[in-house]
Amino acid sequence: MPVRHLSRASGRDVDLFVKLERKLVGHHALFVSEPDQVVITRVADPALLKRRGLRQSAFFQGVGVELLVATDSGGKPVARCAAIDNPRWRNSPRELGVGFDTRKAAFIGYFAAAPGHLTEVRQMLRAAERWLKRRGVWRVIAPCNGNALVGMGLLTAGFTESPMFPMPWNPRYYVDYFERSDYAPRYPIWTYEIDFSSPEYRRFKRVLSSPRCHVRPISKPSDKRAWRADIDTLRTLFNRSFRGEWELQEFTQAEFQEWADPLLPENYVLFASIPNRRGPVGFAVGFPDWTPQFRASRGAPPPRADLRRAANKPQRAGVIGGALLRSLKGQQFSPTVAAEFFRRMEEEYNLPGALYHFINHANAASRGLGAAAGGRGRILYHCYDKIIRPW
């Protein structure tokens, strides 16, 4: 059989699936992989995880997953993907501006393939589509690993550049594989590169120099009670602010703690508060560039000490998300908190610039902020989609 449906309860099958990406494209100098154990907690059956002493990812509880591998005529694996049906993402509250009915959509993610195997890749994607179709899916979005916080987007430009954490890298021929399998690039993802020496950025910084709101960093993880309270505040702001974004869902406490506890560096998360309003009304979340650390680990979790050192002396950094409560839209609090993030990168870390990235094309406010800060905007990633319902 050119396409194999793997067993999520089989350790051999799951290990084959997880390690196959590095075997196929790991020789590329710019490739960076997720830690194997993180992927296993998402795609493996809970029974296998229990045998291995692991806990299932909160992001994948209740999610339907089918693992597929394509083989060549000699039986050698040449491609992999996962069909992913996330009921909570499907049914999360969204604004009409999203533009399509997410209740009938699902994902194909964890895609990897060797070059020169279009026939096998198309057969594999069709098999994944059939599995999703049997679950009532009409629209397939790919590549996306389930929701925005666990990996989305296909690199469609900048193939000779090292990606900025947490964005992935893939070979150019992946674009051909999807487009020749009848997928269309529907959802552009923007990156703005901000030069702190540019007159546009200096103007942006000067205009926002008088405080319109109070900006503070997230609590230190060592203060566990305050840290957990801030993480839940961040989750609430995410859930209330991003209902216009197709890729996000309403996150649970367990999901946010799983994502934030090991990753969020305290100096890269800012909250905005205003007088006569209880609690934060907005936020900005950023990361240092941890791509070199994850690349060097080659499937193992990078040492925490290495991540801390990189956060304290970053070579690059960027904002991946920010929002303001919708009741305050149109006011200048959101640009103020972003400007404070950039000021810290410039003055405390002596960086020449920063990125404002991972921005959905439909988010006009965020794209406008990137442009106002003097950012050079580029579309580096797309999510593709395909309608599979027979009309």
RODO-2510 file (C-alpha; in nm, 4 decimals, decimal comma):
residues 391
     n   res          X          Y          Z
     1     m     0,0000     0,0000     0,0000
     2     p     0,1463     0,3423    -0,0946
     3     v    -0,0356     0,5063     0,1992
     4     r    -0,0346     0,3553     0,5480
     5     h    -0,2721     0,4519     0,8273
     6     l    -0,0621     0,4263     1,1419
     7     s    -0,1841     0,3134     1,4819
     8     r    -0,1703     0,5878     1,7447
     9     a    -0,1571     0,3156     2,0089
    10     s     0,1575     0,1575     1,8603
    11     g     0,4849     0,2900     1,9939
    12     r     0,6630     0,1800     1,6776
    13     d     0,4158     0,3618     1,4517
    14     v     0,4144     0,6814     1,6593
    15     d     0,7941     0,6905     1,6778
    16     l     0,8143     0,6383     1,3009
    17     f     0,5757     0,9281     1,2444
    18     v     0,7485     1,1674     1,4856
    19     k     1,1043     1,1027     1,3677
    20     l     1,0262     1,0856     0,9962
    21     e     1,0365     1,4629     0,9437
    22     r     1,4016     1,4848     1,0497
    23     k     1,4892     1,1875     0,8302
    24     l     1,3306     1,3517     0,5267
    25     v     1,4334     1,7175     0,5635
    26     g     1,6546     1,7361     0,8727
    27     h     1,9689     1,7698     0,6614
    28     h     1,8684     2,1216     0,5557
    29     a     2,0727     2,3786     0,7478
    30     l     1,7691     2,5972     0,8235
    31     f     1,5383     2,3176     0,9382
    32     v     1,4173     2,3276     1,2984
    33     s     1,2036     2,0594     1,4615
    34     e     0,9738     2,0545     1,7595
    35     p     1,0800     1,8359     2,0517
    36     d     0,9767     1,4760     1,9853
    37     q     0,8078     1,4354     2,3224
    38     v     0,5872     1,7387     2,2624
    39     v     0,4671     1,5965     1,9307
    40     i     0,4105     1,2541     2,0873
    41     t     0,1840     1,4024     2,3570
    42     r    -0,0301     1,5504     2,0799
    43     v    -0,0580     1,2700     1,8271
    44     a    -0,0336     0,9498     2,0334
    45     d    -0,3247     0,7575     2,1806
    46     p    -0,3755     0,8230     2,5546
    47     a    -0,3192     0,4525     2,6256
    48     l     0,0295     0,4674     2,4727
    49     l     0,1064     0,7871     2,6600
    50     k     0,0047     0,6223     2,9860
    51     r     0,2382     0,3300     2,9184
    52     r     0,5211     0,5780     2,8624
    53     g     0,4410     0,7839     3,1706
    54     l     0,3339     1,0863     2,9650
    55     r     0,0277     1,3084     2,9849
    56     q    -0,1753     1,3923     2,6762
    57     s    -0,1444     1,7518     2,5577
    58     a    -0,4344     1,9636     2,6761
    59     f    -0,4570     2,1008     2,3221
    60     f    -0,5389     1,7548     2,1838
    61     q    -0,7865     1,6251     2,4394
    62     g    -1,1048     1,5349     2,2535
    63     v    -0,9379     1,5920     1,9148
    64     g    -0,9699     1,3334     1,6386
    65     v    -0,6316     1,2451     1,4857
    66     e    -0,5346     1,0081     1,2047
    67     l    -0,1669     0,9522     1,1239
    68     l    -0,0669     0,8732     0,7658
    69     v     0,2600     0,7844     0,5955
    70     a     0,3192     0,7559     0,2202
    71     t     0,5730     0,5044     0,0914
    72     d     0,7503     0,4708    -0,2423
    73     s     0,7454     0,1600    -0,4630
    74     g     1,0124     0,0008    -0,2453
    75     g     0,8155     0,0563     0,0765
    76     k     1,0370     0,3409     0,1991
    77     p     0,8475     0,6208     0,3852
    78     v     0,8653     0,9435     0,1832
    79     a     0,5946     1,1634     0,3395
    80     r     0,3774     1,1991     0,6475
    81     c     0,0775     1,4013     0,7649
    82     a    -0,1927     1,4007     1,0295
    83     a    -0,5628     1,4594     0,9704
    84     i    -0,6850     1,6624     1,2686
    85     d    -1,0470     1,7295     1,3651
    86     n    -1,0682     1,9676     1,6621
    87     p    -1,4312     2,0026     1,7795
    88     r    -1,3514     2,2852     2,0225
    89     w    -1,1858     2,4893     1,7472
    90     r    -1,4794     2,4174     1,5179
    91     n    -1,7321     2,5429     1,7712
    92     s    -1,5457     2,8331     1,9361
    93     p    -1,7422     3,1620     1,9212
    94     r    -1,6341     3,3779     1,6261
    95     e    -1,7326     3,6995     1,4569
    96     l    -1,8920     3,6940     1,1129
    97     g    -1,5844     3,8640     0,9710
    98     v    -1,3958     3,5321     0,9830
    99     g    -1,5597     3,4685     0,6465
   100     f    -1,6377     3,0974     0,6588
   101     d    -1,8151     2,8418     0,8743
   102     t    -1,5500     2,6860     1,0966
   103     r    -1,8006     2,4233     1,2128
   104     k    -1,7393     2,2360     0,8859
   105     a    -1,3608     2,2804     0,8737
   106     a    -1,0665     2,0753     0,9968
   107     f    -0,6915     2,0478     0,9468
   108     i    -0,4095     1,8549     0,7881
   109     g    -0,0912     1,9137     0,9816
   110     y     0,2493     1,7701     1,0727
   111     f     0,3234     1,7581     0,7023
   112     a     0,6689     1,6516     0,5862
   113     a     0,7903     1,5056     0,2578
   114     a     1,0998     1,4248     0,0585
   115     p     1,1444     1,5877    -0,2844
   116     g     1,0346     1,4158    -0,6022
   117     h     0,7323     1,2311    -0,4634
   118     l     0,4307     1,4304    -0,5811
   119     t     0,2282     1,1187    -0,6640
   120     e     0,2741     0,9714    -0,3167
   121     v     0,2021     1,3050    -0,1473
   122     r    -0,1202     1,3527    -0,3429
   123     q    -0,2350     1,0014    -0,2523
   124     m    -0,1569     1,0674     0,1135
   125     l    -0,3431     1,3997     0,1198
   126     r    -0,6447     1,2409    -0,0510
   127     a    -0,6481     0,9652     0,2115
   128     a    -0,6412     1,2289     0,4874
   129     e    -0,9227     1,4191     0,3148
   130     r    -1,1365     1,1045     0,2952
   131     w    -1,0897     1,0450     0,6678
   132     l    -1,1961     1,4029     0,7461
   133     k    -1,4862     1,3862     0,5020
   134     r    -1,6295     1,0893     0,6905
   135     r    -1,6354     1,3161     0,9976
   136     g    -1,8515     1,5749     0,8223
   137     v    -1,5724     1,8087     0,7143
   138     w    -1,6212     2,0251     0,4019
   139     r    -1,3140     2,2515     0,4190
   140     v    -0,9546     2,1402     0,4888
   141     i    -0,6984     2,3943     0,6119
   142     a    -0,3326     2,2967     0,5787
   143     p    -0,0714     2,2842     0,7007
   144     c    -0,1935     2,3543     1,0508
   145     n    -0,1346     2,1348     1,3528
   146     g    -0,4689     2,1932     1,5212
   147     n    -0,4735     2,5601     1,6191
   148     a    -0,2423     2,8587     1,6049
   149     l    -0,0508     2,7860     1,9230
   150     v     0,0642     2,4422     1,8092
   151     g     0,1936     2,5268     1,4617
   152     m     0,0442     2,6728     1,1501
   153     g     0,1483     2,7989     0,8110
   154     l     0,3590     2,6997     0,5128
   155     l     0,6677     2,9047     0,4394
   156     t     0,6064     3,0517     0,0923
   157     a     0,8901     3,3096     0,0725
   158     g     1,2236     3,3739     0,2406
   159     f     1,3463     3,0173     0,1997
   160     t     1,7108     3,1188     0,2498
   161     e     1,6412     3,2953     0,5810
   162     s     1,6396     3,1416     0,9267
   163     p     1,2848     3,1543     1,0640
   164     m     1,2070     3,3491     1,3789
   165     f     1,0754     3,1417     1,6687
   166     p     0,8059     3,0098     1,6857
   167     m     0,7634     2,9968     1,3067
   168     p     0,8730     2,6855     1,1111
   169     w     1,0921     2,6354     0,8054
   170     n     1,0136     2,4126     0,5087
   171     p     1,1655     2,3517     0,1632
   172     r     1,0319     2,5451    -0,1357
   173     y     0,8940     2,2290    -0,2997
   174     y     0,6273     2,1945    -0,0287
   175     v     0,4450     2,4838    -0,1993
   176     d     0,4354     2,2882    -0,5247
   177     y     0,3079     1,9775    -0,3439
   178     f     0,0083     2,1598    -0,1971
   179     e    -0,0769     2,3663    -0,5025
   180     r    -0,0573     2,0619    -0,7317
   181     s    -0,2855     1,8788    -0,4874
   182     d    -0,5539     2,1457    -0,5488
   183     y    -0,4916     2,3511    -0,2337
   184     a    -0,5054     2,7302    -0,2639
   185     p    -0,3153     2,9863    -0,0501
   186     r    -0,6123     3,1493     0,1247
   187     y    -0,4759     3,2849     0,4533
   188     p    -0,1621     3,5023     0,4343
   189     i     0,0488     3,5552     0,7465
   190     w     0,2404     3,8828     0,7691
   191     t     0,5775     3,9721     0,9177
   192     y     0,6838     4,3318     0,9829
   193     e     1,0544     4,4020     1,0243
   194     i     1,1036     4,7167     1,2329
   195     d     1,4304     4,9097     1,2160
   196     f     1,4819     5,1073     1,5375
   197     s     1,6997     5,3618     1,3537
   198     s     1,4356     5,4457     1,0928
   199     p     1,2640     5,7867     1,1044
   200     e     0,9250     5,6136     1,0914
   201     y     0,9980     5,4159     1,4075
   202     r     1,1401     5,7243     1,5819
   203     r     0,8201     5,9111     1,4999
   204     f     0,6099     5,6177     1,6265
   205     k     0,8092     5,6092     1,9484
   206     r     0,7893     5,9882     1,9976
   207     v     0,4140     6,0076     1,9392
   208     l     0,3550     5,7342     2,1977
   209     s     0,6069     5,8631     2,4514
   210     s     0,3403     6,0219     2,6711
   211     p     0,1781     5,7327     2,8573
   212     r    -0,1820     5,6611     2,7657
   213     c    -0,1900     5,3592     2,9904
   214     h     0,0155     5,1839     3,2546
   215     v     0,2294     4,9015     3,1173
   216     r     0,3757     4,6286     3,3369
   217     p     0,5459     4,2942     3,2727
   218     i     0,3923     3,9629     3,3660
   219     s     0,4657     3,8418     3,7187
   220     k     0,7758     3,6356     3,7805
   221     p     0,7280     3,2571     3,7602
   222     s     0,8877     3,2267     4,1054
   223     d     0,5766     3,3975     4,2463
   224     k     0,3569     3,1053     4,1516
   225     r     0,0257     3,2502     4,2663
   226     a     0,0749     3,5812     4,0816
   227     w     0,2151     3,4021     3,7745
   228     r    -0,0848     3,1687     3,7477
   229     a    -0,3235     3,4623     3,7968
   230     d    -0,1504     3,6561     3,5183
   231     i    -0,1544     3,3543     3,2875
   232     d    -0,5295     3,3241     3,3386
   233     t    -0,5706     3,6977     3,2765
   234     l    -0,3750     3,6577     2,9535
   235     r    -0,5958     3,3651     2,8545
   236     t    -0,9111     3,5692     2,9211
   237     l    -0,7829     3,8598     2,7136
   238     f    -0,6908     3,6212     2,4309
   239     n    -1,0346     3,4634     2,4345
   240     r    -1,2184     3,7960     2,4406
   241     s    -0,9993     3,9734     2,1858
   242     f    -0,9444     3,7220     1,9065
   243     r    -1,2934     3,6162     1,8042
   244     g    -1,2303     3,7788     1,4693
   245     e    -0,9377     3,5464     1,3950
   246     w    -1,0180     3,2189     1,2202
   247     e    -0,7097     3,0365     1,3533
   248     l    -0,7675     3,0793     1,7268
   249     q    -1,0059     2,9132     1,9659
   250     e    -1,1172     2,9834     2,3213
   251     f    -0,8404     2,8340     2,5325
   252     t    -0,8764     2,6473     2,8601
   253     q    -0,6647     2,7039     3,1702
   254     a    -0,4863     2,3729     3,1118
   255     e    -0,3933     2,4695     2,7555
   256     f    -0,2558     2,8065     2,8525
   257     q    -0,0558     2,6662     3,1414
   258     e     0,0890     2,3954     2,9154
   259     w     0,1977     2,6572     2,6628
   260     a     0,3058     2,9338     2,8993
   261     d     0,4774     2,7618     3,1903
   262     p     0,7740     2,6271     2,9916
   263     l     0,7952     2,9011     2,7307
   264     l     0,6807     3,2511     2,8200
   265     p     0,9825     3,4612     2,9260
   266     e     0,8753     3,7145     3,1856
   267     n     1,0350     4,0164     3,0151
   268     y     0,8514     3,9505     2,6899
   269     v     0,4905     3,9688     2,8142
   270     l     0,3384     4,3077     2,8916
   271     f    -0,0032     4,4052     3,0264
   272     a    -0,1756     4,7406     2,9757
   273     s    -0,4040     4,8959     3,2379
   274     i    -0,5950     5,2245     3,2415
   275     p    -0,7358     5,4384     3,5244
   276     n    -1,0814     5,3568     3,6576
   277     r    -1,0726     5,0116     3,4963
   278     r    -1,0047     4,7055     3,7061
   279     g    -0,7434     4,4668     3,5709
   280     p    -0,5500     4,4686     3,2431
   281     v    -0,7300     4,5729     2,9262
   282     g    -0,4634     4,4702     2,6755
   283     f    -0,1381     4,2834     2,6281
   284     a     0,1608     4,2187     2,4061
   285     v     0,3357     3,8804     2,3892
   286     g     0,6765     3,8321     2,2321
   287     f     0,9654     3,5899     2,2190
   288     p     1,3388     3,6007     2,1779
   289     d     1,4664     3,4022     1,8834
   290     w     1,4967     3,0517     2,0258
   291     t     1,5267     2,8966     1,6795
   292     p     1,9035     2,8243     1,7218
   293     q     1,8384     2,6455     2,0524
   294     f     1,5572     2,4290     1,9135
   295     r     1,7563     2,3614     1,5961
   296     a     2,0595     2,2467     1,7941
   297     s     1,8533     2,0175     2,0171
   298     r     1,7413     1,8066     1,7154
   299     g     1,4210     1,6765     1,8694
   300     a     1,5190     1,6961     2,2358
   301     p     1,3875     1,9747     2,4615
   302     p     1,6428     2,2584     2,4701
   303     p     1,7984     2,3022     2,8171
   304     r     1,6108     2,5630     3,0197
   305     a     1,9398     2,7341     3,0996
   306     d     2,0065     2,7850     2,7268
   307     l     1,6610     2,9349     2,6779
   308     r     1,7096     3,1707     2,9736
   309     r     2,0470     3,2875     2,8423
   310     a     1,9006     3,3529     2,4990
   311     a     1,6114     3,5479     2,6522
   312     n     1,8477     3,7599     2,8618
   313     k     2,0833     3,8302     2,5693
   314     p     1,8679     3,7951     2,2590
   315     q     2,0095     3,8090     1,9080
   316     r     1,6604     3,8746     1,7698
   317     a     1,3175     3,9257     1,9224
   318     g     0,9647     3,9959     1,8132
   319     v     0,6021     4,0420     1,9104
   320     i     0,3776     3,7536     1,8041
   321     g     0,0511     3,8792     1,9475
   322     g    -0,1201     4,1697     2,1102
   323     a    -0,4755     4,2817     2,1637
   324     l    -0,7021     4,5282     2,3354
   325     l    -1,0494     4,4648     2,4710
   326     r    -1,2919     4,5268     2,1881
   327     s    -1,4823     4,7859     2,3928
   328     l    -1,1683     5,0039     2,3775
   329     k    -1,0925     4,9627     2,0069
   330     g    -0,9899     5,2844     1,8370
   331     q    -0,8001     5,4163     2,1365
   332     q    -0,4201     5,4329     2,1535
   333     f    -0,3565     5,1766     2,4276
   334     s    -0,2624     4,8909     2,1950
   335     p     0,0096     5,0892     2,0098
   336     t     0,1389     5,2103     2,3468
   337     v     0,1966     4,8610     2,4837
   338     a     0,3615     4,7547     2,1554
   339     a     0,5828     5,0645     2,1634
   340     e     0,6895     4,9765     2,5183
   341     f     0,7856     4,6275     2,4045
   342     f     0,9988     4,7712     2,1246
   343     r     1,1545     5,0273     2,3603
   344     r     1,2677     4,7468     2,5909
   345     m     1,4180     4,5556     2,3016
   346     e     1,6006     4,8683     2,1838
   347     e     1,7171     5,0170     2,5136
   348     e     1,7528     4,7201     2,7473
   349     y     1,8740     4,4584     2,4991
   350     n     2,0461     4,6886     2,2470
   351     l     1,8774     4,5274     1,9498
   352     p     1,8847     4,7157     1,6174
   353     g     1,5264     4,6191     1,5422
   354     a     1,2512     4,3693     1,6119
   355     l     0,9803     4,1744     1,4350
   356     y     0,6069     4,2184     1,4616
   357     h     0,4883     3,8937     1,3099
   358     f     0,2492     3,5997     1,2977
   359     i    -0,0215     3,8465     1,1862
   360     n    -0,3320     3,7210     1,0114
   361     h    -0,3976     3,9126     0,6890
   362     a    -0,7560     3,9796     0,8045
   363     n    -0,6301     4,1631     1,1145
   364     a    -0,6175     4,5117     0,9646
   365     a    -0,5510     4,6793     1,3004
   366     s    -0,2365     4,4755     1,3652
   367     r    -0,1117     4,5287     1,0107
   368     g    -0,1728     4,8999     1,0541
   369     l     0,0264     4,9038     1,3755
   370     g     0,3184     4,7294     1,2058
   371     a     0,3151     4,9847     0,9260
   372     a     0,2829     5,2773     1,1702
   373     a     0,5962     5,1578     1,3504
   374     g     0,7858     5,1779     1,0223
   375     g     0,7819     4,8027     0,9688
   376     r     0,8647     4,6545     0,6304
   377     g     0,5760     4,4162     0,5728
   378     r     0,6201     4,0814     0,3996
   379     i     0,3967     3,7795     0,3593
   380     l     0,6226     3,4873     0,4462
   381     y     0,3640     3,2187     0,5274
   382     h     0,0260     3,1019     0,4071
   383     c    -0,2279     2,8528     0,5237
   384     y    -0,3854     2,6727     0,2314
   385     d    -0,7361     2,5352     0,2018
   386     k    -0,9424     2,3039    -0,0140
   387     i    -1,3162     2,2382    -0,0367
   388     i    -1,3747     1,8631    -0,0299
   389     r    -1,7545     1,8480    -0,0179
   390     p    -1,9062     1,7329    -0,3501
   391     w    -2,1340     2,0044    -0,4848
***
